[in-house]
Amino acid sequence: MNNIMIYIVIINIISLIIYGIDKLLAIKHLYRVSEIALITLSIIGGSIGSILGMIIFHHKTKKIKFLILNPLILIIQIIFLIIK
């Protein structure tokens, strides 16, 4: 497994975990992970983990920004990988 694949796996696991943590914090009405941090995780390669986090934890599923941006970022990343 090359370094890029290792990075992709790790960043997606981190992204999934952060979505789960943010959902737990939301339930407990505690200080939350910022939306920009969640979107940044997608941008830096964690888009699959972000989408899975939205589905598994039912988190940010009513926010249009996340419903549009996370899949769009994933599509752009796939296109980039195909072109590269």
Secondary structure, DSSP 4 states (H G I P E B T S, - for coil): --HHHHHHHHHHHHHHHHHHHHHHHHHTT-----HHHHHHHIIIIIHHHHHHHHHHHT-STT-HHHHHHHHHHHHHHHHHHHH-
